[in-house]
Amino acid sequence: MGNKRSNSILWNILFYGGNAVIGLIFVSPLLWMIAASFKPEIEIFSNINSLQTFIPVHFTIDNYIEVFQRLHVPQILGNTFTYIGVVLLGDLAFGSMAGYALAKMKFRGRGLILTLVIALMSMPVEAILLPLYIEMAKLGWVNTMAGLAIPFMMNCFSIYMFYSYFLDIPDSLLEAAAIDGCGPIRTFFQIVLPLAKTVFATVFILDFVARWNDFMWPFLITTGTEKRTVQLAVQTFFGTQPIHYGAIMAALTLASLPMLIMYIFMQKYYVEGIASTGIKG
């Protein structure tokens, strides 16, 4: 009995200790970036082969001051959050309704539409960027918020996530709502949506991260600085000579903060949403 308990304790120590070491390895680049953002330029790459590289000995915020001096941060954040907000509003609203219709409504062509949604999930977005840009140019939407956000207001992967989640809602619940006099629209908004918080949170996180990190489409569709997003703003530090790595690290740290904060507060819903939709990595 004592040996079994000792083996169990040893196994737990090895398991959690190993996970802690692996976690530190994965998070070390982020920790180094944050530490480097508070270092003078000359010290960023010093002691790179020792643990001392993670400690800003001569702490300074000059790198962050340079970021705010070189960039119009409020405008950039406003552009980025407007872009993300429009995409999220469209994807959560239209994606959920499309997913619900495919999962619970009977109509001709439903199978074909679902097949197309699944097929389009495998198509890389880079394959459609050029025709999408040509279409936006013909509409006169180049360098506009409409051209930036509207093409991504629906997402096949989001539709499929909603579809997978809504499939598990019992038909008996919807039939009971219909008997009580609820029409399809009222049933969707009053019965189905309150049950779908986890999948909404999951789609919210995935869309937020994808749009926040998006570089290629904003780069193509915006021609000036007035509609510039966070990733385009960060890129300007790499193209200006001389390159100040301290300012780059500070800009990257600021660009990472919203995602870190969001994951800290929403990781529970993200894990539940992935599990409930049956999607595995």
C-alpha positions as CSV (number, residue, x, y, z in Angstrom):
1,M,0.0,0.0,0.0
2,G,2.8,2.3,0.9
3,N,4.7,1.6,-2.3
4,K,1.6,2.3,-4.4
5,R,1.2,5.7,-2.6
6,S,4.8,6.6,-3.1
7,N,4.7,5.7,-6.8
8,S,1.5,7.8,-7.2
9,I,3.2,10.8,-5.5
10,L,6.3,10.3,-7.6
11,W,4.2,10.1,-10.8
12,N,2.3,13.3,-9.9
13,I,5.6,15.1,-9.3
14,L,7.1,14.0,-12.6
15,F,3.8,14.7,-14.5
16,Y,3.2,18.2,-13.1
17,G,6.9,19.1,-13.0
18,G,7.3,18.0,-16.7
19,N,4.3,20.1,-17.7
20,A,5.6,23.1,-15.8
21,V,9.0,22.8,-17.7
22,I,7.3,22.4,-21.1
23,G,5.0,25.4,-20.3
24,L,8.0,27.5,-19.4
25,I,9.8,26.6,-22.6
26,F,6.7,27.6,-24.7
27,V,6.2,30.8,-22.8
28,S,9.8,31.8,-22.7
29,P,9.8,33.8,-26.0
30,L,6.9,35.9,-24.7
31,L,8.7,36.5,-21.4
32,W,11.8,37.5,-23.2
33,M,9.9,39.9,-25.5
34,I,8.3,41.6,-22.5
35,A,11.6,41.8,-20.7
36,A,13.4,43.2,-23.8
37,S,10.7,45.9,-24.2
38,F,11.9,47.4,-20.8
39,K,15.6,47.3,-21.7
40,P,17.9,49.9,-23.3
41,E,18.7,49.0,-26.9
42,I,22.3,48.0,-26.1
43,E,21.2,45.4,-23.5
44,I,18.5,43.6,-25.5
45,F,20.8,40.9,-26.9
46,S,23.3,40.8,-24.0
47,N,23.5,37.7,-21.9
48,I,21.2,35.9,-24.5
49,N,22.5,32.5,-23.4
50,S,21.7,32.9,-19.7
51,L,18.6,33.4,-17.6
52,Q,19.8,37.0,-17.0
53,T,18.4,37.8,-20.4
54,F,14.9,37.7,-18.9
55,I,15.7,40.4,-16.3
56,P,15.7,44.1,-17.4
57,V,18.6,45.3,-15.2
58,H,18.4,48.9,-16.3
59,F,14.6,49.2,-16.4
60,T,13.3,51.8,-18.8
61,I,10.0,52.8,-20.5
62,D,11.7,54.7,-23.3
63,N,10.8,52.0,-25.8
64,Y,7.1,52.5,-25.1
65,I,7.4,56.3,-25.3
66,E,8.9,55.9,-28.7
67,V,6.0,53.7,-29.8
68,F,3.5,56.3,-28.8
69,Q,5.6,59.1,-30.4
70,R,5.8,57.3,-33.7
71,L,2.3,55.9,-33.9
72,H,-1.1,57.4,-33.5
73,V,-2.1,54.7,-31.1
74,P,-5.8,55.8,-30.4
75,Q,-6.6,55.9,-34.1
76,I,-4.9,52.5,-34.8
77,L,-6.7,50.9,-31.9
78,G,-10.0,52.5,-33.0
79,N,-9.5,51.1,-36.6
80,T,-8.7,47.7,-35.3
81,F,-11.5,47.4,-32.8
82,T,-14.0,48.7,-35.4
83,Y,-12.8,46.2,-37.9
84,I,-13.0,43.4,-35.4
85,G,-16.4,44.6,-34.0
86,V,-18.1,44.6,-37.5
87,V,-16.7,41.2,-38.3
88,L,-17.7,39.7,-35.0
89,L,-21.2,41.2,-35.2
90,G,-21.8,39.8,-38.6
91,D,-20.2,36.4,-38.0
92,L,-22.0,35.8,-34.7
93,A,-25.4,36.9,-36.0
94,F,-25.4,35.5,-39.5
95,G,-23.2,32.4,-38.7
96,S,-25.4,31.3,-35.9
97,M,-28.6,31.7,-37.9
98,A,-27.1,29.8,-40.9
99,G,-25.8,27.1,-38.6
100,Y,-29.2,26.8,-36.9
101,A,-31.0,26.6,-40.3
102,L,-28.7,23.8,-41.5
103,A,-29.0,21.9,-38.3
104,K,-32.7,22.1,-37.5
105,M,-34.7,23.2,-40.5
106,K,-35.8,21.0,-43.4
107,F,-35.5,22.6,-46.9
108,R,-34.5,21.6,-50.3
109,G,-30.7,21.9,-51.0
110,R,-29.7,21.8,-47.3
111,G,-27.3,18.9,-47.9
112,L,-25.7,20.7,-50.8
113,I,-25.2,23.9,-48.9
114,L,-23.7,22.0,-46.0
115,T,-21.3,20.2,-48.3
116,L,-20.2,23.5,-49.8
117,V,-19.7,25.0,-46.4
118,I,-17.4,22.1,-45.4
119,A,-15.6,22.2,-48.8
120,L,-14.9,25.9,-48.5
121,M,-13.4,25.4,-45.0
122,S,-10.5,23.7,-46.7
123,M,-9.8,26.6,-49.1
124,P,-7.0,28.9,-47.9
125,V,-8.0,32.5,-47.7
126,E,-5.0,33.5,-49.8
127,A,-6.6,31.8,-52.8
128,I,-9.4,34.4,-52.9
129,L,-7.6,37.5,-51.8
130,L,-6.9,38.8,-55.4
131,P,-10.5,38.3,-56.8
132,L,-11.8,39.7,-53.5
133,Y,-9.6,42.8,-53.9
134,I,-10.8,43.3,-57.5
135,E,-14.4,43.1,-56.3
136,M,-13.8,45.6,-53.5
137,A,-12.1,48.0,-56.0
138,K,-15.1,47.8,-58.4
139,L,-17.4,48.7,-55.5
140,G,-15.1,51.6,-54.6
141,W,-14.4,50.2,-51.1
142,V,-10.6,50.3,-51.3
143,N,-9.2,52.0,-48.2
144,T,-12.6,52.0,-46.4
145,M,-13.8,50.2,-43.3
146,A,-16.5,48.5,-45.4
147,G,-13.9,47.0,-47.7
148,L,-11.8,46.0,-44.7
149,A,-14.6,44.3,-42.7
150,I,-17.6,43.3,-44.8
151,P,-15.9,40.4,-46.8
152,F,-15.3,38.6,-43.5
153,M,-18.6,39.0,-41.8
154,M,-19.4,35.4,-42.4
155,N,-17.1,32.4,-41.9
156,C,-17.6,28.8,-43.1
157,F,-15.8,27.5,-40.0
158,S,-18.0,29.5,-37.7
159,I,-21.2,28.3,-39.5
160,Y,-20.0,24.7,-39.1
161,M,-19.2,25.2,-35.4
162,F,-22.8,26.5,-34.8
163,Y,-24.2,23.7,-36.9
164,S,-22.3,21.1,-34.9
165,Y,-23.5,22.6,-31.6
166,F,-27.2,23.1,-32.7
167,L,-27.4,19.4,-33.8
168,D,-27.1,18.3,-30.2
169,I,-30.1,20.4,-29.1
170,P,-33.1,18.0,-28.7
171,D,-35.8,18.3,-31.3
172,S,-38.3,17.7,-28.5
173,L,-37.3,21.1,-27.0
174,L,-38.0,22.9,-30.2
175,E,-41.3,20.9,-30.7
176,A,-42.4,21.9,-27.2
177,A,-41.7,25.6,-28.0
178,A,-43.7,25.3,-31.2
179,I,-46.7,23.8,-29.3
180,D,-46.5,26.8,-26.9
181,G,-46.9,29.1,-29.9
182,C,-43.3,30.0,-30.6
183,G,-42.5,30.6,-34.3
184,P,-39.0,29.7,-35.7
185,I,-37.6,33.2,-35.1
186,R,-38.9,33.4,-31.5
187,T,-37.7,29.9,-30.8
188,F,-34.2,30.8,-32.1
189,F,-33.8,33.9,-30.0
190,Q,-35.6,32.9,-26.8
191,I,-34.9,29.2,-26.6
192,V,-31.8,28.3,-28.7
193,L,-29.5,31.3,-28.1
194,P,-29.5,31.2,-24.3
195,L,-28.2,27.6,-24.6
196,A,-25.4,28.5,-26.9
197,K,-23.2,30.7,-24.8
198,T,-20.1,28.5,-25.0
199,V,-20.1,28.2,-28.8
200,F,-20.7,31.9,-29.1
201,A,-17.7,32.5,-26.9
202,T,-15.6,30.1,-28.9
203,V,-16.4,31.8,-32.2
204,F,-15.8,35.2,-30.6
205,I,-12.3,34.2,-29.5
206,L,-11.4,32.6,-32.8
207,D,-12.6,35.6,-34.8
208,F,-11.0,38.1,-32.5
209,V,-7.6,36.4,-32.7
210,A,-7.8,35.9,-36.5
211,R,-8.8,39.5,-37.2
212,W,-6.4,41.0,-34.6
213,N,-3.5,39.1,-36.2
214,D,-4.6,39.7,-39.8
215,F,-2.0,41.4,-41.8
216,M,-2.4,40.4,-45.5
217,W,-5.9,41.7,-46.1
218,P,-5.5,45.1,-44.3
219,F,-2.2,45.4,-46.2
220,L,-4.0,44.9,-49.6
221,I,-7.1,46.9,-49.0
222,T,-5.7,50.0,-47.1
223,T,-3.7,52.5,-49.1
224,G,-3.1,55.1,-46.5
225,T,-2.4,55.5,-42.8
226,E,-5.9,56.6,-41.7
227,K,-7.3,53.0,-41.9
228,R,-4.2,51.3,-40.6
229,T,-4.6,48.4,-38.1
230,V,-2.4,47.1,-35.3
231,Q,-0.4,44.6,-37.4
232,L,0.3,47.1,-40.1
233,A,1.4,49.7,-37.5
234,V,3.8,47.2,-35.9
235,Q,5.3,46.4,-39.4
236,T,6.4,50.0,-39.8
237,F,9.0,49.5,-37.1
238,F,10.7,46.9,-39.3
239,G,10.9,49.1,-42.4
240,T,12.3,52.2,-40.9
241,Q,16.1,52.6,-40.5
242,P,17.8,52.4,-38.1
243,I,15.8,49.5,-36.7
244,H,15.2,49.9,-32.9
245,Y,14.6,46.5,-31.5
246,G,13.5,47.9,-28.2
247,A,10.6,49.8,-29.8
248,I,9.7,46.7,-31.8
249,M,9.5,44.6,-28.6
250,A,7.4,47.3,-27.0
251,A,5.0,47.4,-30.0
252,L,4.7,43.7,-30.1
253,T,4.0,43.5,-26.3
254,L,1.3,46.1,-26.7
255,A,-0.1,44.2,-29.6
256,S,-0.2,41.0,-27.6
257,L,-1.9,42.3,-24.5
258,P,-5.5,42.2,-25.8
259,M,-5.3,38.6,-26.8
260,L,-3.6,37.6,-23.5
261,I,-6.3,39.4,-21.5
262,M,-9.1,37.8,-23.5
263,Y,-7.7,34.3,-23.1
264,I,-7.3,34.8,-19.4
265,F,-10.9,35.7,-18.9
266,M,-12.5,33.5,-21.7
267,Q,-10.4,30.3,-21.8
268,K,-13.1,28.4,-19.8
269,Y,-15.7,29.1,-22.4
270,Y,-13.3,28.4,-25.3
271,V,-12.5,24.9,-24.0
272,E,-16.2,24.2,-23.3
273,G,-17.2,25.4,-26.7
274,I,-14.6,23.3,-28.5
275,A,-15.6,20.2,-26.5
276,S,-19.3,20.8,-27.0
277,T,-19.0,21.1,-30.8
278,G,-17.0,17.9,-31.1
279,I,-14.1,19.6,-32.9
280,K,-10.8,18.1,-32.1
281,G,-7.4,19.5,-32.9
